[in-house]
Amino acid sequence: MAGGFPTYLEYLQYLEQAQEMGEDQVAILVDDDEEEDSDYEVDYNDGDEEDYNDGEEDGPVPPTPRTSSGSRSTPSQEALIARSSYNVAEENEVSRKTTEGGETSSQGGGESTGSEIDGLFCPICMDAWTNGGEHQVCCLPCGHLYGASCIKRWLQQRKNSGKCPQCNRKCSMKDVRVIYARQIVAVDHQLRKKVPALEAKCASFEKKDNEWQMKEKEWQRKEAYLHTQVHQLTERTYYLEQLLEETQNRPSRLFNANESSLEQFMPGHNLDLEFRNKGPSGKFVLQEELQVDGAKFFDVDASSQCFIVARRLFGMGGMHVLTKVSLIAPHERENIQLPVNTKAARDIRIAPNGRLVLLASLGKKLSVMSMESNNTVLSYDLPAAAWSCSWDLSSSHYVYTGLQNGKLLVFDMRQTLRPLESFDGLTCNPIHTVHSLLPDLTLPSGVRSLLTASSVGLCHWNFGGNEERPSLVPESENQGVCIALAYCPSSNHIVASFRPKIEIACDMAVSQPSLTPATSLMGQGVQGSHILYKNVGNRCYQKLGSTSANVNDIRLAKSAIIDRQNHDVLFASSNEATCELFLQELPSFMVVQRLKSQKHPVRDVKYTHDLCSGLLSCLSEDKLQLFLKGSNATGKQNT
């Protein structure tokens, strides 16, 4: 410990002064001996190997704080400097071992090895170097990095003989190279090699996680489906138990086929024929209410004893589906999802012999679906949205559809590409109802007849004969706007419903109609009429009666004719003012019964005499009500 080093306190004061001055005012301190040392070059000849080896035998000179040749140190100062030099040498030794032998673990939680700080601090002063100023990072030919001021002061000390503080390789002041970099980072090649393997492992884990998530969702769907199946089976078991109990308690009677089907449909009700013909047996009684949210239209399949309901599921972008509801177990349901391009259903008809469903939709599609497989058998592309459809009553090969632009298309299902015929209507108004008529004996064989309804009135069509142009039914064109048409093939009765036309004031624009006294708020009831016709053949229709009615001023209504065989013929229609289903006797239109409906308007009405000795069904937006005849039927509502 020769006396060429300053005290540690002087060294710390020097650092504080340098930091206060700032980088732009600090000049690199160089001794006058720099000119002498600048001509000195490192010699790597064989003659210098001895000196180089001598330096290695003595070991690397431990880095010490910067010194001044003009001061002496006391024994206590020398001891302090010796301890500092020992610590630096120890850190260099740890760094060397780390480089040669690999990674070394730290002793304790808070200690770190020399490799962790290597490259971050100047090995001479153990202070962080800068990217500018007198302590800017620089390197020697051997590759070791130092602060510029520290290494220059080190090389200027004659005692060091111009050697690197760490490896003792000879060098001079001119060998100092300033490194112009903001930050020096050394890449660990061992860790870099591990990165691809770790990335591949992470990708594998992510893939497995996605697979497990997909499997979890699939299991959740299966679980929900199984819960639904269990619920349906529980409901069916309950109905079958009730059926068995009522059958065992009922005395032996003779029933016809229709009454047997009623037993299956609604257990717990006495179906004795002689009781049905006594007293108020012609009254309809509410037997069942089924929840069917989003319902639009429906039809009844007598052969399969089920309903087919066209509905839209709730929610954003709700799907359009057909829901099959069993009459034996009404809570057993099956949803048939329609293709997206089909859009909303506008009319639905089941074939006379069952098994097939004809669906007219606003997606310019006419579809034929199988009741057994729930698959689409045929799908026809249409030039416009379909508003109505019908099966031909005399031939199962022909179907009809009325379009939004007033056209009527005839299809032969044996030809799957295009319509058999296309006809223009009397106007461009949508054809909202189509009914196939029974063969007319006054017309040549093979002629098929059709009755359609649009806002202008009723039109009669004949196909397969000489004259195929439509003709208006007399006294139907001046009754107002036709909104509904009901037809009964067994009795040839026809009832058309009308609402008044909107009058346009002379001093107002066409887009601003004035309301007549008969009109009320939009969507409420207005004073309309029902007109009864009978088809007498050869395009002739006889008007049998008419009555006023409260009808909807916007929506197209639905109605039905009830032919009770040996009883009077009834007409079923909704009253918009009271939300009731009126049953009126024909031809007098006398109200014989009022059936309470739901809060929502009636959307569709159907009557089927082939089921349960007469089944009247009424559909609102969220309820399907089933009414049966019979005095002993225990109903929920009887008016």
Secondary structure, 3 states (H helix, E strand, C coil): CCCCCCCHHHHHHHHHHHHHHCHHHCCCCCCCCHHHHHCCCCCCCHHHHHHHHHHHHHCCCCCCCCCCCCCCCCHHHHHHHHHHHHHHHHHHHHHHHHHHHCCCCCCCCCCCCHHHHCCCCCCCCCCCCECCCCCEEEECCCCCEEEHHHHHHHHHCHHHCCECCCCCCECCHHHCEECCCCCCCCCCHHHHHHHHHHHHHHHHHHHHHHHHHHHHHHHHHHHHHHHHHHHHHHHHHHHHHHHHHHHHHCCCCCCCHHHHHHHHHCCCCCCCHHHHCCCCCCCEEEEEEEECCCEEEEEEECCCCEEEEEEECCCCCCCEEEEEEECCCCCCEEEEECCHHHCCEEEEEECCCCCEEEEEECCCEEEEEECCCCCEEEEEECCCCEEEEEECCCCCCEEEEEECCCCEEEEECCCCCCCCEEECCCCCCCCCEEEECCCCCCCCCCCEEEEEEECCEEEEEEECCCCCCCEECCCCCCCCEEEEEEEECCCCEEEEEEECCCCCCCCCCCCCCCCCCCCCCCCCEEEEEEEEEEEEECCEEEEEEEEEEEEECCCCCCCEEEECCCCCEEEEEEECCCCEEEEEECCCCEEEEEEECCCCCCCEEEEECCCCCCEEEEECCCEEEEEEECCCCCCCECC
